[in-house]
């Protein structure tokens, strides 16, 4: 469907008619907004669009330390930036992508101002599945435009609300266990399975700076039982 305003924590976006070919002269807009722009707050402080903007707003008093040092001086006390809001951002992952190269495009932008060239992150076209895209604000917009000539399969993407600087919660496999409960860049998770099940996939996965896990979450499958002859 076109022209949709979506809210987290997660969902699916597809081109019109997917998995059938999209229409000619399509013009579709999606705006994704995090449910909780700031999950962790400091008192009654307002939600933050990003860490830098929040630091600039709160550190408008005479500074002892600059915000980029991690500390700013407020009128009543000093506070570490990482103790402020943990901003929520949007992570977009593509599963299928097939557009007429150079003529049909999917533009992805930061924030909620659709079409603002200053906020454009990527203009996607062609048949190569794009890498995942992570916004820097609590909103992301997508604009899908096609010409009047030919059309292809289109695209399918999933979006997820995650903490800024994280990969999101990959979950726990059925009949499995997980060691680790934080999902920030550099954090690792270890998995194993309950008795009678064996692990298929990577035992340990790490959150990379791209906000993508180093491998997919493993699965637990039933061990095969051999009959005695």
SEMI-764150 format. One record per residue: residue number from 0; residue in three letters; x, y, z of N, C-alpha, C in turn. Coordinates in Angstrom, 3 decimals, always signed. Example, Ala and Ser with C-alpha at 12.3 -4.5 7.8 and 13.67 -1.06 7.14 Angstrom:
2
num,residuo,nxx,nyy,nzz,caxx,cayy,cazz,cxx,cyy,czz
0,ala,+13.190,-5.690,+7.800,+12.300,-4.500,+7.800,+13.200,-3.300,+7.800
1,ser,+12.850,-2.250,+7.080,+13.670,-1.060,+7.140,+12.900,+0.030,+7.870
***
This chain:
229
num,residuo,nxx,nyy,nzz,caxx,cayy,cazz,cxx,cyy,czz
0,unk,+0.837,-1.198,+0.000,+0.000,+0.000,+0.000,+0.873,+1.251,+0.000
1,unk,+0.336,+2.324,-0.594,+1.083,+3.569,-0.699,+0.643,+4.568,+0.364
2,unk,+1.493,+5.572,+0.545,+1.172,+6.710,+1.407,+0.734,+6.266,+2.800
3,unk,+1.663,+5.628,+3.497,+1.369,+5.103,+4.826,+2.285,+5.729,+5.871
4,unk,+1.713,+5.988,+7.043,+2.485,+6.431,+8.201,+2.544,+5.265,+9.174
5,unk,+3.735,+4.748,+9.382,+3.929,+3.527,+10.151,+4.627,+3.838,+11.464
6,unk,+4.307,+3.049,+12.490,+4.966,+3.189,+13.782,+5.572,+1.849,+14.188
7,unk,+6.675,+1.913,+14.963,+7.374,+0.709,+15.380,+6.488,-0.164,+16.229
8,unk,+7.026,-1.247,+16.795,+8.464,-1.545,+16.823,+9.008,-2.237,+15.571
9,unk,+8.128,-2.815,+14.732,+8.633,-3.501,+13.546,+7.495,-3.694,+12.552
10,unk,+7.858,-4.010,+11.320,+6.843,-4.237,+10.305,+7.476,-4.538,+8.963
11,unk,+6.626,-4.643,+7.943,+7.059,-4.990,+6.588,+6.553,-3.931,+5.615
12,unk,+7.402,-3.553,+4.662,+7.023,-2.629,+3.594,+7.292,-3.320,+2.261
13,unk,+6.315,-3.265,+1.368,+6.492,-3.831,+0.032,+6.037,-2.830,-1.010
14,unk,+6.573,-2.983,-2.212,+6.105,-2.164,-3.324,+4.677,-2.570,-3.674
15,unk,+3.896,-1.694,-4.308,+2.517,-2.028,-4.667,+2.448,-3.300,-5.501
16,unk,+1.485,-4.147,-5.187,+1.198,-5.408,-5.894,+2.174,-6.535,-5.570
17,unk,+3.236,-6.255,-4.807,+4.232,-7.293,-4.512,+3.545,-8.543,-3.959
18,unk,+3.917,-9.766,-4.426,+5.062,-10.117,-5.285,+4.780,-10.085,-6.780
19,unk,+3.701,-9.418,-7.189,+3.438,-9.196,-8.611,+4.089,-7.867,-9.011
20,unk,+4.299,-7.658,-10.284,+4.964,-6.454,-10.765,+4.242,-5.182,-10.317
21,unk,+5.015,-4.152,-9.992,+4.441,-2.877,-9.586,+3.876,-2.131,-10.792
22,unk,+3.097,-1.080,-10.524,+2.437,-0.297,-11.576,+3.374,+0.726,-12.194
23,unk,+3.031,+1.155,-13.407,+3.707,+2.293,-14.016,+3.261,+3.579,-13.334
24,unk,+4.105,+4.589,-13.390,+3.799,+5.914,-12.841,+3.391,+5.870,-11.369
25,unk,+4.023,+4.991,-10.629,+3.730,+4.891,-9.194,+4.429,+6.021,-8.438
26,unk,+3.765,+6.461,-7.375,+4.343,+7.466,-6.474,+3.859,+7.110,-5.079
27,unk,+4.724,+6.476,-4.298,+4.338,+5.954,-2.988,+5.249,+6.493,-1.907
28,unk,+4.661,+6.811,-0.771,+5.408,+7.374,+0.349,+5.135,+6.562,+1.610
29,unk,+6.196,+6.274,+2.356,+6.073,+5.663,+3.686,+6.900,+6.502,+4.654
30,unk,+6.336,+6.796,+5.809,+7.065,+7.471,+6.880,+7.010,+6.570,+8.111
31,unk,+8.172,+6.162,+8.594,+8.260,+5.264,+9.752,+8.699,+6.077,+10.960
32,unk,+7.973,+5.938,+12.061,+8.298,+6.665,+13.289,+8.434,+5.685,+14.438
33,unk,+9.486,+5.825,+15.216,+9.685,+4.958,+16.375,+8.566,+5.191,+17.390
34,unk,+8.096,+4.108,+17.993,+7.056,+4.221,+19.015,+7.546,+5.021,+20.201
35,unk,+8.784,+4.759,+20.613,+9.377,+5.439,+21.762,+10.658,+6.118,+21.319
36,unk,+10.585,+7.375,+20.812,+11.805,+8.056,+20.347,+12.909,+8.068,+21.379
37,unk,+12.553,+8.111,+22.671,+13.553,+8.062,+23.736,+13.048,+7.127,+24.808
38,unk,+13.652,+5.956,+24.924,+13.187,+4.950,+25.875,+13.594,+5.272,+27.298
39,unk,+14.793,+5.825,+27.451,+15.303,+6.098,+28.787,+15.399,+7.593,+28.961
40,unk,+14.735,+8.141,+29.969,+14.690,+9.586,+30.106,+15.380,+10.082,+31.350
41,unk,+15.616,+11.380,+31.392,+16.166,+12.047,+32.561,+15.067,+12.961,+33.078
42,unk,+14.334,+12.515,+34.093,+13.244,+13.307,+34.627,+12.178,+13.526,+33.587
43,unk,+11.769,+14.787,+33.388,+10.718,+15.114,+32.438,+11.279,+15.665,+31.139
44,unk,+12.542,+15.357,+30.840,+13.159,+15.873,+29.619,+12.398,+15.374,+28.400
45,unk,+12.370,+16.164,+27.360,+11.614,+15.809,+26.164,+12.395,+14.830,+25.307
46,unk,+11.709,+14.071,+24.398,+12.386,+13.103,+23.533,+13.445,+13.769,+22.676
47,unk,+14.492,+13.002,+22.353,+15.590,+13.574,+21.588,+15.598,+13.027,+20.178
48,unk,+15.850,+13.863,+19.165,+15.990,+13.369,+17.806,+17.318,+12.674,+17.586
49,unk,+18.326,+13.041,+18.327,+19.628,+12.377,+18.231,+20.485,+12.854,+19.396
50,unk,+21.555,+12.132,+19.705,+22.407,+12.475,+20.835,+23.025,+13.854,+20.689
51,unk,+23.507,+14.172,+19.490,+24.209,+15.441,+19.319,+23.280,+16.619,+19.556
52,unk,+22.041,+16.528,+19.045,+21.096,+17.620,+19.231,+20.717,+17.766,+20.693
53,unk,+20.560,+16.641,+21.380,+20.211,+16.680,+22.799,+21.346,+17.303,+23.598
54,unk,+22.567,+16.909,+23.267,+23.717,+17.460,+23.983,+23.816,+18.959,+23.770
55,unk,+23.569,+19.380,+22.528,+23.642,+20.804,+22.235,+22.583,+21.578,+23.009
56,unk,+21.391,+20.988,+23.121,+20.294,+21.651,+23.814,+20.572,+21.755,+25.306
57,unk,+21.038,+20.678,+25.903,+21.232,+20.650,+27.340,+22.519,+21.325,+27.786
58,unk,+23.460,+21.444,+26.869,+24.763,+21.987,+27.241,+24.912,+23.441,+26.812
59,unk,+23.792,+24.157,+26.752,+23.836,+25.542,+26.325,+24.397,+26.457,+27.413
60,unk,+24.522,+25.918,+28.633,+25.116,+26.725,+29.696,+26.627,+26.781,+29.513
61,unk,+27.309,+27.500,+30.375,+28.777,+27.575,+30.313,+29.353,+26.188,+30.545
62,unk,+30.154,+25.721,+29.599,+30.644,+24.351,+29.635,+31.991,+24.255,+30.334
63,unk,+32.113,+23.228,+31.163,+33.415,+22.863,+31.715,+34.086,+21.902,+30.746
64,unk,+33.279,+20.954,+30.241,+33.778,+19.999,+29.248,+32.869,+20.057,+28.033
65,unk,+33.435,+19.906,+26.856,+32.646,+19.961,+25.629,+31.811,+18.692,+25.486
66,unk,+30.636,+18.788,+24.790,+29.788,+17.611,+24.629,+30.490,+16.443,+23.967
67,unk,+31.414,+16.731,+23.039,+32.068,+15.616,+22.363,+33.035,+14.880,+23.276
68,unk,+33.304,+15.439,+24.488,+34.117,+14.738,+25.472,+33.267,+13.783,+26.305
69,unk,+31.933,+13.876,+26.144,+31.059,+12.972,+26.867,+30.420,+13.585,+28.085
70,unk,+30.812,+14.810,+28.480,+30.267,+15.442,+29.678,+29.916,+16.891,+29.369
71,unk,+28.802,+17.366,+29.903,+28.504,+18.783,+29.787,+28.063,+19.307,+31.144
72,unk,+28.245,+20.596,+31.343,+27.921,+21.199,+32.625,+26.548,+21.834,+32.556
73,unk,+25.591,+21.332,+33.340,+24.275,+21.929,+33.457,+24.262,+22.861,+34.661
74,unk,+23.271,+23.754,+34.743,+23.256,+24.705,+35.854,+23.294,+24.048,+37.226
75,unk,+22.722,+22.847,+37.323,+22.650,+22.229,+38.651,+23.629,+21.098,+38.866
76,unk,+24.130,+20.505,+37.816,+25.119,+19.444,+37.985,+25.697,+19.061,+36.633
77,unk,+26.718,+18.226,+36.662,+27.259,+17.669,+35.428,+26.647,+16.305,+35.201
78,unk,+26.517,+15.956,+33.931,+25.875,+14.680,+33.615,+26.545,+14.065,+32.398
79,unk,+26.752,+12.782,+32.437,+27.330,+12.075,+31.298,+26.290,+11.938,+30.200
80,unk,+26.730,+12.170,+28.972,+25.805,+12.109,+27.854,+25.125,+10.747,+27.758
81,unk,+25.851,+9.661,+28.046,+25.244,+8.342,+27.894,+24.215,+8.035,+28.973
82,unk,+24.035,+8.952,+29.927,+22.986,+8.785,+30.912,+21.695,+9.470,+30.479
83,unk,+21.747,+10.167,+29.318,+20.558,+10.828,+28.809,+19.709,+9.827,+28.036
84,unk,+18.840,+10.324,+27.183,+17.953,+9.453,+26.417,+18.745,+8.488,+25.532
85,unk,+18.305,+7.260,+25.495,+18.808,+6.321,+24.505,+17.879,+6.454,+23.309
86,unk,+18.334,+7.154,+22.282,+17.464,+7.456,+21.155,+17.125,+6.198,+20.364
87,unk,+15.882,+6.144,+19.922,+15.437,+5.056,+19.071,+15.572,+5.461,+17.616
88,unk,+16.126,+4.583,+16.779,+16.289,+4.824,+15.357,+15.642,+3.682,+14.588
89,unk,+15.583,+3.827,+13.275,+14.917,+2.839,+12.419,+15.956,+2.058,+11.618
90,unk,+15.846,+0.754,+11.657,+16.722,-0.148,+10.901,+15.901,-0.783,+9.771
91,unk,+16.351,-0.601,+8.543,+15.644,-1.095,+7.366,+16.468,-2.177,+6.687
92,unk,+15.888,-3.372,+6.533,+16.591,-4.509,+5.937,+15.807,-5.017,+4.729
93,unk,+16.466,-5.146,+3.596,+15.806,-5.584,+2.370,+15.924,-7.096,+2.181
94,unk,+14.815,-7.712,+1.787,+14.809,-9.139,+1.475,+14.791,-9.382,-0.034
95,unk,+14.039,-8.566,-0.767,+13.962,-8.661,-2.226,+14.061,-7.254,-2.799
96,unk,+14.699,-7.139,-3.976,+14.814,-5.823,-4.593,+15.031,-5.995,-6.092
97,unk,+14.087,-5.482,-6.895,+14.190,-5.598,-8.348,+13.438,-4.435,-8.998
98,unk,+14.184,-3.372,-9.336,+13.611,-2.193,-9.981,+14.302,-1.952,-11.320
99,unk,+13.598,-1.290,-12.238,+14.195,-0.945,-13.522,+15.320,+0.064,-13.278
100,unk,+16.532,-0.341,-13.613,+17.708,+0.466,-13.280,+17.666,+1.846,-13.949
101,unk,+17.842,+2.861,-13.110,+17.942,+4.219,-13.609,+16.614,+4.921,-13.855
102,unk,+15.523,+4.175,-13.858,+14.220,+4.775,-14.168,+13.218,+4.638,-13.016
103,unk,+13.269,+3.540,-12.326,+12.414,+3.339,-11.154,+13.304,+3.385,-9.920
104,unk,+12.922,+4.169,-8.924,+13.804,+4.398,-7.775,+13.062,+4.301,-6.453
105,unk,+13.812,+3.935,-5.428,+13.340,+4.003,-4.050,+14.318,+4.905,-3.306
106,unk,+13.834,+6.064,-2.873,+14.670,+7.009,-2.137,+14.406,+6.854,-0.652
107,unk,+15.472,+6.741,+0.126,+15.353,+6.576,+1.577,+15.967,+7.800,+2.242
108,unk,+15.213,+8.400,+3.170,+15.683,+9.613,+3.817,+15.573,+9.555,+5.327
109,unk,+16.281,+10.462,+5.964,+16.342,+10.566,+7.418,+15.308,+11.572,+7.903
110,unk,+14.596,+11.269,+8.982,+13.627,+12.204,+9.524,+12.260,+12.044,+8.881
111,unk,+11.398,+13.056,+9.031,+10.021,+12.944,+8.573,+9.650,+13.842,+7.419
112,unk,+10.612,+14.627,+6.856,+10.327,+15.534,+5.751,+10.556,+14.820,+4.419
113,unk,+9.492,+14.240,+3.875,+9.607,+13.455,+2.650,+10.055,+14.333,+1.483
114,unk,+11.078,+13.876,+0.770,+11.568,+14.574,-0.403,+12.610,+15.639,-0.132
115,unk,+12.904,+15.922,+1.127,+13.920,+16.922,+1.469,+15.292,+16.390,+1.058
116,unk,+15.902,+17.028,+0.066,+17.172,+16.540,-0.470,+18.288,+16.545,+0.566
117,unk,+18.187,+17.398,+1.571,+19.214,+17.455,+2.602,+19.189,+16.223,+3.499
118,unk,+18.076,+15.507,+3.507,+17.948,+14.352,+4.403,+18.042,+13.016,+3.668
119,unk,+18.292,+13.048,+2.355,+18.369,+11.807,+1.577,+19.579,+10.981,+2.008
120,unk,+19.334,+9.707,+2.315,+20.414,+8.776,+2.655,+20.861,+7.990,+1.433
121,unk,+19.904,+7.437,+0.680,+20.218,+6.615,-0.492,+19.126,+6.775,-1.543
122,unk,+19.537,+6.704,-2.822,+18.600,+6.561,-3.935,+18.895,+5.201,-4.549
123,unk,+17.974,+4.254,-4.389,+18.196,+2.858,-4.755,+17.505,+2.524,-6.073
124,unk,+18.199,+1.759,-6.911,+17.635,+1.315,-8.174,+18.380,+0.062,-8.629
125,unk,+17.858,-0.637,-9.629,+18.529,-1.845,-10.121,+18.027,-3.110,-9.451
126,unk,+18.808,-4.161,-9.535,+18.373,-5.478,-9.068,+19.257,-6.073,-7.979
127,unk,+20.188,-5.285,-7.452,+21.032,-5.754,-6.353,+20.355,-5.432,-5.024
128,unk,+20.237,-6.431,-4.159,+19.620,-6.213,-2.851,+20.506,-5.265,-2.040
129,unk,+19.980,-4.110,-1.608,+20.811,-3.128,-0.887,+21.222,-3.634,+0.501
130,unk,+22.303,-3.066,+1.011,+22.686,-3.314,+2.398,+21.645,-2.680,+3.319
131,unk,+21.653,-3.106,+4.580,+20.704,-2.529,+5.527,+20.992,-1.040,+5.711
132,unk,+19.951,-0.296,+6.074,+20.048,+1.150,+6.265,+19.551,+1.476,+7.662
133,unk,+20.305,+2.312,+8.382,+19.919,+2.725,+9.731,+19.823,+4.248,+9.763
134,unk,+18.698,+4.768,+10.244,+18.521,+6.218,+10.334,+19.356,+6.780,+11.479
135,unk,+19.488,+8.095,+11.510,+20.144,+8.747,+12.645,+19.124,+9.463,+13.515
136,unk,+17.859,+9.503,+13.061,+16.771,+10.104,+13.811,+15.727,+9.039,+14.133
137,unk,+14.684,+9.423,+14.852,+13.638,+8.471,+15.220,+12.621,+8.291,+14.102
138,unk,+12.883,+8.916,+12.933,+12.007,+8.758,+11.782,+12.823,+8.442,+10.537
139,unk,+12.161,+7.750,+9.589,+12.758,+7.455,+8.285,+11.641,+7.549,+7.247
140,unk,+11.959,+8.100,+6.079,+10.953,+8.145,+5.008,+11.440,+7.423,+3.760
141,unk,+10.489,+6.859,+3.013,+10.774,+6.158,+1.765,+9.863,+6.720,+0.677
142,unk,+10.424,+6.962,-0.499,+9.673,+7.459,-1.647,+9.951,+6.554,-2.839
143,unk,+8.896,+5.909,-3.343,+9.006,+4.964,-4.460,+8.397,+5.616,-5.697
144,unk,+9.198,+5.756,-6.772,+8.741,+6.382,-8.002,+9.096,+5.506,-9.202
145,unk,+8.143,+5.368,-10.134,+8.384,+4.575,-11.341,+7.990,+5.389,-12.573
146,unk,+8.533,+4.979,-13.726,+8.211,+5.678,-14.967,+7.034,+5.001,-15.675
147,unk,+6.814,+5.362,-16.923,+5.630,+4.872,-17.650,+5.932,+3.740,-18.611
148,unk,+7.146,+3.168,-18.535,+7.525,+2.175,-19.548,+7.417,+0.746,-19.024
149,unk,+8.410,+0.256,-18.360,+8.414,-1.142,-17.919,+8.405,-1.229,-16.403
150,unk,+8.012,-2.393,-15.890,+7.993,-2.586,-14.440,+8.491,-3.983,-14.097
151,unk,+9.015,-4.126,-12.885,+9.589,-5.388,-12.443,+8.916,-5.850,-11.153
152,unk,+9.559,-6.754,-10.434,+8.981,-7.370,-9.244,+8.762,-6.380,-8.106
153,unk,+9.707,-5.456,-7.912,+9.591,-4.507,-6.805,+10.487,-4.874,-5.642
154,unk,+10.041,-4.592,-4.438,+10.894,-4.815,-3.275,+10.069,-5.238,-2.065
155,unk,+10.779,-5.882,-1.139,+10.220,-6.220,+0.170,+11.277,-5.891,+1.210
156,unk,+10.883,-5.153,+2.240,+11.824,-4.762,+3.287,+11.144,-4.853,+4.644
157,unk,+11.938,-5.118,+5.666,+11.433,-5.113,+7.032,+12.062,-3.951,+7.781
158,unk,+11.287,-3.313,+8.655,+11.841,-2.247,+9.477,+11.734,-2.627,+10.947
159,unk,+12.656,-2.112,+11.733,+12.727,-2.445,+13.156,+13.206,-1.233,+13.933
160,unk,+12.582,-0.982,+15.046,+12.990,+0.095,+15.942,+14.085,-0.427,+16.870
161,unk,+15.239,+0.229,+16.864,+16.358,-0.218,+17.693,+16.953,+0.971,+18.440
162,unk,+17.734,+0.683,+19.495,+18.477,+1.735,+20.173,+19.576,+2.238,+19.248
163,unk,+19.814,+3.527,+19.260,+20.914,+4.068,+18.475,+22.216,+3.422,+18.926
164,unk,+23.016,+2.945,+17.957,+24.269,+2.274,+18.291,+24.079,+0.827,+18.690
165,unk,+22.986,+0.203,+18.241,+22.735,-1.194,+18.580,+22.311,-1.972,+17.338
166,unk,+22.097,-3.277,+17.511,+21.645,-4.140,+16.419,+20.225,-4.633,+16.621
167,unk,+19.625,-4.330,+17.760,+18.296,-4.848,+18.037,+18.357,-6.250,+18.618
168,unk,+17.254,-6.668,+19.209,+17.172,-7.984,+19.858,+16.914,-9.066,+18.817
169,unk,+17.860,-10.001,+18.611,+17.648,-11.057,+17.609,+16.723,-12.161,+18.092
170,unk,+16.423,-12.179,+19.404,+15.552,-13.206,+19.958,+16.318,-14.434,+20.431
171,unk,+15.557,-15.401,+20.917,+16.123,-16.666,+21.415,+15.522,-17.800,+20.598
172,unk,+16.327,-18.725,+20.106,+15.774,-19.811,+19.288,+14.860,-20.713,+20.107
173,unk,+13.851,-21.252,+19.454,+12.974,-22.215,+20.119,+13.790,-23.388,+20.628
174,unk,+13.522,-23.815,+21.856,+14.249,-24.915,+22.526,+15.707,-24.547,+22.779
175,unk,+15.982,-23.241,+22.842,+17.361,-22.809,+23.055,+17.504,-21.866,+24.234
176,unk,+18.731,-21.498,+24.503,+19.063,-20.547,+25.566,+20.055,-19.533,+25.022
177,unk,+20.079,-18.378,+25.658,+20.986,-17.315,+25.216,+21.718,-16.715,+26.404
178,unk,+23.019,-16.506,+26.221,+23.822,-15.823,+27.226,+24.144,-14.424,+26.720
179,unk,+23.702,-13.412,+27.449,+23.878,-12.031,+27.020,+22.532,-11.363,+26.806
180,unk,+22.428,-10.113,+27.214,+21.139,-9.427,+27.115,+21.283,-7.982,+26.638
181,unk,+22.471,-7.604,+26.137,+22.666,-6.261,+25.594,+23.051,-6.377,+24.128
182,unk,+22.640,-5.379,+23.348,+22.746,-5.492,+21.893,+23.442,-4.290,+21.269
183,unk,+24.361,-3.668,+22.035,+25.088,-2.514,+21.540,+26.234,-2.951,+20.626
184,unk,+26.780,-2.003,+19.876,+27.921,-2.303,+19.010,+29.048,-2.926,+19.827
185,unk,+29.551,-4.070,+19.378,+30.631,-4.756,+20.073,+30.155,-5.836,+21.032
186,unk,+28.865,-5.839,+21.390,+28.342,-6.861,+22.297,+28.199,-8.200,+21.575
187,unk,+28.404,-9.281,+22.315,+28.271,-10.623,+21.754,+27.217,-11.419,+22.515
188,unk,+26.568,-12.332,+21.814,+25.588,-13.239,+22.397,+26.015,-14.671,+22.119
189,unk,+25.824,-15.547,+23.107,+26.150,-16.960,+22.943,+24.869,-17.791,+23.083
190,unk,+24.757,-18.808,+22.262,+23.559,-19.635,+22.233,+23.908,-21.099,+22.467
191,unk,+23.005,-21.815,+23.094,+23.082,-23.275,+23.125,+21.654,-23.811,+23.181
192,unk,+21.532,-25.136,+23.148,+20.212,-25.753,+23.041,+19.909,-26.640,+24.243
193,unk,+18.632,-26.889,+24.440,+18.201,-27.799,+25.483,+18.611,-29.228,+25.117
194,unk,+18.668,-30.125,+26.125,+18.994,-31.532,+25.838,+18.059,-32.100,+24.767
195,unk,+18.576,-32.965,+23.940,+17.864,-33.605,+22.831,+17.797,-32.715,+21.595
196,unk,+18.409,-31.522,+21.682,+18.460,-30.636,+20.523,+19.908,-30.233,+20.266
197,unk,+20.215,-29.959,+19.002,+21.552,-29.509,+18.648,+21.485,-28.191,+17.888
198,unk,+22.556,-27.406,+18.031,+22.601,-26.067,+17.463,+23.026,-26.108,+16.004
199,unk,+22.283,-25.417,+15.169,+22.639,-25.252,+13.762,+22.863,-23.765,+13.504
200,unk,+24.104,-23.417,+13.144,+24.448,-22.014,+12.944,+25.574,-21.607,+13.871
201,unk,+25.805,-20.306,+13.966,+26.902,-19.789,+14.775,+26.534,-19.781,+16.260
202,unk,+27.435,-20.306,+17.081,+27.199,-20.338,+18.529,+27.286,-18.931,+19.130
203,unk,+28.152,-18.087,+18.552,+28.337,-16.724,+19.046,+28.148,-15.738,+17.904
204,unk,+27.374,-14.690,+18.142,+27.210,-13.632,+17.159,+27.541,-12.293,+17.829
205,unk,+28.046,-11.347,+17.039,+28.498,-10.063,+17.569,+27.810,-8.925,+16.834
206,unk,+27.446,-7.898,+17.573,+26.830,-6.706,+16.985,+27.917,-5.839,+16.362
207,unk,+27.825,-5.625,+15.057,+28.832,-4.858,+14.334,+28.456,-3.372,+14.264
208,unk,+29.405,-2.542,+13.896,+29.169,-1.106,+13.822,+28.159,-0.742,+12.753
209,unk,+27.901,-1.640,+11.825,+26.891,-1.414,+10.789,+25.482,-1.629,+11.321
210,unk,+25.369,-1.971,+12.622,+24.087,-2.298,+13.272,+23.504,-3.605,+12.747
211,unk,+24.379,-4.475,+12.276,+23.986,-5.795,+11.803,+24.729,-6.857,+12.594
212,unk,+24.039,-7.933,+12.952,+24.695,-9.036,+13.647,+25.635,-9.758,+12.696
213,unk,+26.708,-10.296,+13.224,+27.725,-10.951,+12.398,+27.197,-12.217,+11.736
214,unk,+26.105,-12.767,+12.235,+25.476,-13.946,+11.640,+24.023,-13.975,+12.092
215,unk,+23.220,-14.771,+11.409,+21.831,-14.914,+11.803,+21.730,-15.701,+13.103
216,unk,+20.637,-15.493,+13.799,+20.380,-16.263,+15.019,+20.341,-17.754,+14.668
217,unk,+21.050,-18.605,+15.425,+21.036,-20.041,+15.130,+19.686,-20.664,+15.478
218,unk,+19.520,-21.906,+15.089,+18.288,-22.630,+15.409,+18.648,-23.922,+16.139
219,unk,+17.691,-24.450,+16.898,+17.874,-25.715,+17.609,+17.007,-26.777,+16.943
220,unk,+17.633,-27.848,+16.492,+16.909,-28.923,+15.815,+17.044,-30.205,+16.638
221,unk,+16.049,-31.035,+16.501,+16.034,-32.298,+17.256,+17.150,-33.212,+16.779
222,unk,+17.890,-33.774,+17.747,+18.948,-34.709,+17.382,+18.353,-35.974,+16.780
223,unk,+19.007,-36.469,+15.752,+18.517,-37.696,+15.141,+18.827,-38.877,+16.047
224,unk,+17.870,-39.803,+16.130,+18.031,-40.981,+16.977,+18.207,-42.199,+16.085
225,unk,+19.317,-42.880,+16.281,+19.595,-44.071,+15.471,+19.052,-45.311,+16.168
226,unk,+18.319,-46.092,+15.415,+17.810,-47.354,+15.966,+18.907,-48.392,+16.090
227,unk,+18.852,-49.106,+17.165,+19.799,-50.214,+17.302,+19.264,-51.426,+16.559
228,unk,+20.140,-52.043,+15.810,+19.745,-53.246,+15.049,+19.908,-54.496,+15.901
***
